[in-house]
Amino acid sequence: MAGFQMPGPRAGLALALLVTPVAPSSVDRMGLDDSSSVARPGYLIPVADPGLGSVVMRITNDPGAATAPVPGTWGSDARHVYSKQQPWNSDQTLLTIENRSGGSPTPLILDGTTYAPRYGPCANYELWDYRWHPSRAHPHEQINVNRAGTELMWFDVTTCTKTRSWTLPIAVD
């Protein structure tokens, strides 16, 4: 193939040297000392992390604990929904997380400032393939396709109101 050259053996050797550590160390590549042990933070309690020089906060509680003020309990797998699905709404006032493995409700919407639970799913909202609306003009709305793939909707999760809806000409996956 014209213009394409295979790398020689030196390129492979250089790559191996770059990823091989010289000696064991408690200092990571950013120069941060990871040898100090930091206790697990309490739920919703800001804690200074001496290794990073920043404040961290655990935003999910222990499995079985109440999700108050939203009725329910925390599961053992509470985290963002999916790596390609934005957890934050457009104005960063709300955050959606899954609350699985014994937890309910799921998904759970947290306050974007305090991280306390704010909303569970609306009874009249058929969540299937949903994302936060990207516009700051619609910060409480999610865009969703129903399970059958026949309806596209905008839904306000704070008022449990379908704000727009379209019947799709073909079912989508």
Order of alpha helices (4+ residues) and beta strands (2+ residues): alpha-beta-beta-beta-beta-beta-beta-beta-beta-beta-beta
